[in-house]
Amino acid sequence: MDHPLPETLWAPRAADRARALGPLIAAAADRIEADRRLPPELVARMHAAKLCRLMLPRQAGGEEIAPAEYLRTLIELARHDASTAWIVFISNSAALIAAWLPAETATRIFADPAATIAWGPPNACIADAVPGGYRVSGRFDFASGCRIATWMGAHVRVREPDGSFRLNQHGKPTIRTLIFPKSEARLLDVWNPIGLRGTASDSYEVADVFVPEAFSATREQPEARREQGPLYAFTQQGIYGVGSAGVAIGIAEAMIDAFAELALTKTPRGAPLLADDPLMQAELARGRAALSAARAWLDGMLEEMYGRAGHGGPPFGIEDRAMLRLAAVNAIHAAVGVADRMHKAAGVDAIFPGSPFERRFRDIHTVSQQIQARDSHYVAVGQALLGRAPPSFL
């Protein structure tokens, strides 16, 4: 069979496939920024390389790769364009729901090789339980990747026919994920932020949409997964943290490389060549050490956890989930700190649009505002380390 794409896109390792797309992604970066969308030709290449199916179960046509390889793949993509990496991260995070859906439902949703799911975070919206499923109305925001999605989702509380809320195992209103065709939603073109502009993280509205029971699941019960591979011993929220960290690390690594290149040619007024300035030499070394240490800890933890997960083993408990969360948020914060130092060290070269620093600075500070980067994660992990974790800790 003749392939229209480079043979490297069929490399066994996902990170190698991502690397092969690097020149195309870099060439499209300005267009992605301006259009607030990924170009169709890039999306087609991403699907050909199966980059949106890395976390999808093999039974549903996915790759089901190890989380450490997933981290490396996102880092590689983010080195070229953060918005592209973010959409791959979000598409894969949503695909994880397939492990909790009936097999026939997952197969139907992902029958199209270009199928992806997009959704926004839970809010005050409620779904009414009705015979055979649910009815949902409302507006949802921050649906990254919705412009390339084929299916949409909604995370909602469930109101029973008697007016009471359905409760989870902790006695709190459960959050159930409902999945429906994109045609059932009305997308709202509202995404115009300072960074990650190409993610098209728009809002959407649904009006009295019926969702069959088989097209729903909950992310609150890791033990209820249907798929038993070691990947699915990780919670979906844990993998979300890994994905966000991968994007942040990739941005910061690109800024380190950009500064190293600039240092060989820039001589600030009244100062030596940056490459000959001991302060800049030390700054570059400190940045590389901080980022590499954070990346290595997260990567090593993923390798170790995956290695002992086994097939059909129980989902990871509170201690493992807490440490993974800590490694992920630490990596995000380390990446932001390094990016800030490289931006500062580059001086005025970093302040103009089109520089190797300006867009990445905006992108990584947009990542830093997202839920996975919250300082409150340190509180939750500290509670877990002291045996005081809330029962809903994810």
N, C-alpha and C positions, 0 to 999 in steps of 0.2 A: 504494500500500500504506500502511495506517495503522500508525504506530509507537506503541507504548504509552510510549515514552521521549521525553525532550526531543530536539528536532531536533539540538541541539548534540552529542549523543552520536554523530552521524554526521559530525562535522566531519572534514575531511581530516587535520588534525594531531592526533596522539595526545595531545599535551599539552593541547589544547583539550577533548578528550573527558574527560581526567582532571579538568580544572578544572570541567567541568559536573557531575561527580559529587561535587565538594567538599562541598556542603551535606549530602548524604546520608551521606557518610563521617563528617563531623564530628558529625552527629546520632547516629551509631551508635557513636561511640568508646567511650563508657562501657560499652555492652553488649558490645563486642568485648573490652574489658579484663576484664569480669566473667566472660564465658562462655568466654574463651580460644579463640574461634572467630569467623569472620566470619559475620554474619547471612545467611541464604539469599537474602533480597531484594537485599542488596548484591552478593553473588556473581553473581546473575543480571544485575544491571546492569553489572558488570564484564565479563561475557562478551558482553553485548549491545554493549558499546563495544569489544569485541575487545582488551581490555587485556592479556589473557594470551596473545595471539598476535602480539605486536609483533616478536619475533625469529624467529617461525616462517616457513619458506619459503612464498612465494606458491603454489607448486605444491601444498602441503599445506593450503592455505586460510588462510595467515598474512598478516601485514602486511609483514614483511621491511623494517622501517624503518631509517633511518640511526641509528647509535649515539648521535649528539648529540641527536637528537629523543627517543630512548629515555631518555637521562639527564634531559632536561627533564621528561618525563612522570613519572618516578619522584620527582623533586623536588616536583612539584606534588602528587602523592598523599601524600608524606610530610609535607607541610605540614599536612595534615588528620589523618592517622593513620599512624604508622610501621608498624604491623603489616600494614595493608592494602597499603602500598607494598612491604613486604618480601615478601609473598606474590606480588604481581605480578612483582617482581624474580626470585624463585626460579622461578616458573612459566615465565617467559620464558627464564631461563638453561637450564632443562631442555629447553625446546622447541628449543634450538639443536641438540640431538642429531639432530634430523630431517634436518639437512644432511649427516649422515654415514650415515644409514640408507638402505636401498633405497627408491626412490620409493613403491612399493606398500605398504611397511611404514609409512612416514610417513603416507600417505593413510589407511590403516586406523586408526592410532592416533588421528589427529586428525579423523576423520570426524564425530564428535560436536562441535558448536560449543562445548560446554562441557568439552571434553577438556583435561586437564592431566596432567603427570607430576610425581611427587614422589619424592625419594630422599634418602638420607643420604650423608655422605662415605665414602670408602673406609676400611676397617678391616682386621682380620685375617682376614675371611671369604674363603673360597676357593670357586670354582666348578669342577666337574669337567667336562672336555670329554668329550662322549659323541656317538655318531652323530647327526648332524643338529642339534647344539646343545650345551647345557650344563645341568647340574643344580646347583642352589644351595640351601644351607641357611644359616641364621644370623640374627643380630639386627643391625639397623642403627639408628642414632640420628639425631636432628636433622633429621627429614624435614619441613621447613617446607611448609605447604600440603597435607599428606597428607589432611586431612579434606575437602578439596574436590576432590582428585585422582580421576581415573578409571583411571590407570595408575601403577605404581610401578616404581622402578629400583633396581639394586644395582651398585656399582662394586667389582669383585672381581679378585683374581689368578686365573689359570686354571691348573689342574693337568691336565697331559696324561695319557693312559692309562698311560704308563710311569712316572708319578709325578713327572716333572720339571715345572718351571714354564715356561709360555710366556713368551718374552722379547720385549722391544720392540727398537726400532732402536738403543737404547743399551746393550743387553746386560743390562738389568734386567728383573725380572718385570713383564710388562705389566699394566695395569689396564683391564679390559674392562667396559663398561656393558651390563647386561642389563635388558631392559624386559619387564614382564609385567602382566596385568590386576590391578587393585587387589584383586579377590576372592581372589587367591592369597596375599595377605599378611594377617597379623593385626596390627592396630594396637594399640599400647599407650598408654594415656592417662597419660603421665608428665610432660608439659610444664607446669611450674609455676615459671617464672623470675621475676626481678624486673622485667624489661622485655621488649618484643616479645611480650607474653603472648598476643595474639590470633593469632599465627602458627601455633598448634597444631603446633609442631615436635616432634611425638611420635616415639617409636620404633616399630619394626615388626619382625616375625619372619616368616621364610619357612621352609618345611620341604620339602626335596626337590622344589623347583619346577623343571619343565623349561621352558627358554627356547630357542626355535628360533634358529638362527644368524642368520636374517634380522632378528631382534629384538635384535640386539647390535651394538655399535660400540665404537670406542675414541676417547677425546678426546686421545690422545697423538700423533696423526698429522694435523696440520692440513692437510697436502698431500693427504690421502685424501678430502677432502670431495667429495660428489657435486654439491652446489649451488655455482654459480660466481659468484653475485652478490657485490658488494663487501663486504657485511656479513660474509660467511663467510671473508674474508681475515683477519679478527680471530680469535684463538683464543678458545675457550670460556672459558678461565681469565681472559683479558683482559676479556671482557664481564662476568664475575662481578665483577671489581674495579670496573668502571664502575657496575654495579647497586648494589653496597654503598655506593659513594660517593654515588650519587643519593639514597639513603635518608638517609644522614647529613647531606647538605647541606640536604635538605628540613626535617629536624628542626631544625637550627640556624637556618635562615631563619625558621621559625615562632617560635623563641624570641627572635630579634632583634625581630620584630614585636610579640611579647607584651610584651617589656620596653619598647619604645617607647610602647606604649599605657599600660602601668602608670606610666611616668614622668610622664605628663600629669596623673595624679590622686594620686600617693602623695607625702606629705610625711613622711619619717622623723622620729622624735622628735629635736629638737635640730638639725635640718638643714633646708635649703631643699627646696622641691619638687624631686623628682628631675630633672625636665626643666630646672630652672634650676641644677643642680649641675654645675660645669665638669668634675669628675671623671667623673660619669656621662655627660655629653655626649661626652667623649673616649673613654670605654669603649665606648659605642654606635658611635662612628665607627670605632674600631679593629676592633671585631668585624665591622662591615660590610665594611671594607677587606680584612681577612684572608679572610673567606669568599668575597667576590666575586672576589678574585684567584685563589684556589684553584679556584673554579668556572670562571672564564674560561679558565684554563690547560687544564683537562681538556676543557672544551667545545671550545676552539679546536683542541686536538690531535686530538680525534675528527673534527672537520670536515675538518682537513687530511689525516689518514690516509685517511678514507673517500673523499675527493676524488681521491686518487691510487691507490686500490686497483684500480679498474677491474673490468670483468667478466672473469672467468676468469684474473685475475692470480694470481701466487704468494701464498701466505700471508705475512703480515708476518714479518720476520726478528727475530733476537735484539734488535737495537738498538731497533727500533720497539716491540717487546713490552716491553722494559725501561722505556722512557720512558713508555709508557702505564701500566704498573704503578706507576711513580713518581708520575705525576700523580694516579692513583686513590688510592693510600695517603696521599699528601699532602693530598688533599681530605678524606678521612675524618678524619685527625688535625687538620686545620684546623677542621673542623666540630665535633669534640669539644671543642677548646679554646675556640671561640666559645660553644658551649652552656654550658660551665662558667663562663665569664665572665658570661653573661647570668643564669645561675642565681644566682651570687654577688651580682650587682648588684641583683637583685630582693629580696634580704633574706628576711625571714620569710614573705613572700608566696609564696615558691617551695617551702616545705617541706610544705604541706598537700595531701593528695589532692584532686584536682579542680581544682587551680590550672593555669594554662596552662604551668607549668614542670615540675611534679613528675613527671608521667608521661613527658614528653619527656626529662627528665634520665635517668630509668631506661632509657628506650628507647635513647637514643644511647650510653649506657654498655654496654648489651647489644650494640649494633652494634660497639663498640670492642673487644669480647672475641672477635669472630669472626675467622676465618682471614684475611679480606681486610685486616684492620687490623693484622696482625702487624708488629712492628718488623723482623723478619727480612727483610721485603721490601726494606728499604733495603740490607741486606747483599747480597742477590741482584742488585739493580740496580747497586750499586757494583762487583760482580764483572763484570757485563756491560760497564760503562763502561770497565773496565780490561782488557777482553778475556779475562777469566777466568771467564765464565759457564759453569756446568755445562751439559752438552748437553741436559739435560731441562728447562732453564729455560722456563717458560711465560708 
